[in-house]
Amino acid sequence: MLGSRWKWASILIGSILLLAACVQENPPEGGQQDRSGDAVEQSTAENIYNNNCASCHGQNLEGRTGPDLQQVGGKYSEEEIDDIILNGTGRMPALKQIPDDQRATLAEWLAGQK
């Protein structure tokens, strides 16, 4: 019975941390239009990161309970990062709830962190 309470308490705390990480920035003045689409894609990737990763890896990729990701692109390729997000590794759980297109956007953005 006590183990079950700890399990639910852990789920609750994890949910609270995840919700706390869901801070979205306002779009820049003049909208998010960019001929190349880079500004929009970066903003999208940052939102995906904030909604799914920041609670463990920090708002600035500095690491918290999860490792620092500020230079993750120098360690892993985009494909490797995509696989880690999808399947998890070590203490990191699989994040199968992230749709394929969003996961690809996030992996590409993280791979650029060097």
N, C-alpha and C positions, 0 to 999 in steps of 0.2 A: 504494500500500500504506500509506504514512504517513497519507494522508487518511482512509482507512478506520479506522485506529486512533484518530484524533482524533474521528471520528464516534461510534465505540463508547464512547470515554472520555466524550464529552459526554452520551451517552444514560445511561451509568452514573451520572455525577455528577448529572444531572437527576433520575434515579430516586431516588437517595439523598436529595436535597433534598426531593423530594415525600414520601418516606416519613418524613423527619424532621418534616415539617409535620403528620403525622397524629396529633397529640396530642389526645386527647379528654378533656374535663373530666368529673368525676363529677357526677351529677345532684344538685340541691340536696336538703337534708334534707327528708324527707316526700314524696319523689317529685317528679315533674314535673307534677303535676296543677295545672291552672289553668282556671277556668271559661271564660275566653275563648280558651284555647289559645295565647295570645301567648308565654308562657314556653317552652312546648314547641316552638313554631315557631321562636323565636329560637335556642334551643339546637340545633335541627335545622339551621337556616341556618348557624350558627357551625361546626357539625361539617362541613357540606358545604364551607364556605369553608376550614376547616383542612385538609381532605383534598385540595383541588384548587387552592387559590389562595395560601395563606399562604407557600408556599416562595418565591414571587416578590413578593407584595404585603405580606409581613410578618404576624406573629401579631396585631398590633393595627391592621392596615390602614395602617401607617405607610409602606409602600413599602420595597422592597429593590432587586431588579433590575427589578421592575415599578413602576409609579407608585403614589403614595400614594392610597388609596381612602377616607380618613376623611371626605371631603365629596363623594364621587362622586355622591350623589343630588341634589346641588345643580347638577351639571353635566349629568347624563344622566337621562332618564326610565327607569322600570322596563322599558319595552319596548326602549329603546335598550341598556340594560345586558344584557337577555336576548339581544339580537341580537349584542352584542359577545362574550358568553360562547359562544354557539353558533358564530359564524362567525370570531371573532378579529378583530383590527385592528392595524395597524402591526406591532410586534414580538410582540404577544400571539398565541399560536396558538389555533385553534378548539378548544374543549373539548367535542367531540361525545360523549365518553364519559359525560358527566353526563346522567342521564335527564331527560326533559322536566319532570316534576313537581319534581325537585330543583333544576333550573335555574330554574324559576319561583319557588320558595321563596328561592333565593339572590338572584335579581334583585330580588325584592320587598324583601328585607332590605337589600341594598346601596343600593337607591333611597331607603331611609330614613336613610341615612348622610348627614347634612347639617350 
